């Protein structure tokens, strides 16, 4: 397995721009959004887990769509990027 490489400031900035564009266009879908939020912050799953009050396994399960996170967990993740939870029409 390849070692994780911390993204450069430029890569983090570009990731944040792409993430906001997808969110504005209504194209940001869970659980992919969690992966993109984490990566746009330049964090490993372990670092992200510590910040959100979860375990690394919980983050992995959320990112792979195997988890059923609580509303509180979703809100903690959303707050990291200034997002709120809501319904989006298709």
C-alpha positions in Angstrom: 0.0 0.0 0.0 1.4 3.4 -1.0 2.3 5.8 1.8 0.1 8.8 2.2 1.7 12.0 1.0 0.5 15.3 2.5 -0.8 17.5 -0.3 0.9 20.8 -1.0 -0.8 24.1 -0.1 -1.7 24.5 -3.8 -3.3 21.1 -4.0 -5.3 21.8 -0.8 -6.5 25.1 -2.2 -7.5 23.6 -5.5 -9.3 20.8 -3.7 -11.3 23.3 -1.6 -12.2 25.3 -4.8 -13.4 22.1 -6.5 -15.3 21.0 -3.4 -17.2 24.4 -3.1 -18.0 24.3 -6.8 -19.5 20.8 -6.6 -21.5 21.8 -3.5 -22.8 25.0 -5.2 -23.8 22.9 -8.2 -25.6 20.3 -6.0 -23.1 17.6 -7.2 -21.6 16.8 -3.8 -22.8 13.4 -2.7 -22.3 11.5 0.6 -20.0 9.5 1.2 -17.7 10.9 -1.6 -18.2 14.3 0.0 -16.6 13.1 3.2 -13.5 11.9 1.3 -13.3 15.2 -0.5 -13.7 17.3 2.6 -11.0 15.3 4.4 -8.6 15.5 1.5 -9.3 19.2 0.9 -8.2 19.8 4.5 -5.0 17.8 3.8 -5.8 15.2 6.6 -5.3 11.5 6.9 -8.2 9.4 8.0 -6.7 9.1 11.4 -6.3 12.9 11.8 -9.8 13.5 10.4 -11.2 10.9 12.9 -9.5 12.7 15.8 -10.9 16.1 14.8 -14.5 14.7 14.3 -14.5 12.6 17.4 -14.7 9.3 15.5 -12.4 6.3 15.1 -10.3 5.7 12.0 -12.5 2.7 11.3 -15.7 4.8 11.5 -14.2 7.3 9.0 -13.3 4.4 6.7 -16.8 3.0 6.9 -18.3 6.5 6.3 -16.1 7.0 3.3 -16.9 3.6 1.8 -20.6 3.9 2.4 -20.8 1.1 4.9 -21.6 3.3 7.9 -24.9 4.8 9.1 -23.6 7.9 10.9 -25.7 9.9 13.3 -26.9 13.4 12.5 -24.5 14.7 15.1 -21.6 13.0 13.3 -22.7 14.4 10.0 -23.0 17.9 11.5 -19.5 17.7 13.0 -18.1 16.7 9.6 -20.0 19.4 7.8 -18.9 22.1 10.2 -15.3 21.5 9.3 -15.9 23.0 5.9 -18.7 25.5 6.8 -21.5 23.3 5.4 -24.9 22.6 6.9 -27.0 19.5 6.4 -30.1 19.7 4.3 -32.1 18.2 1.5 -31.2 18.9 -2.1 -33.7 18.4 -4.9 -32.6 16.0 -7.6 
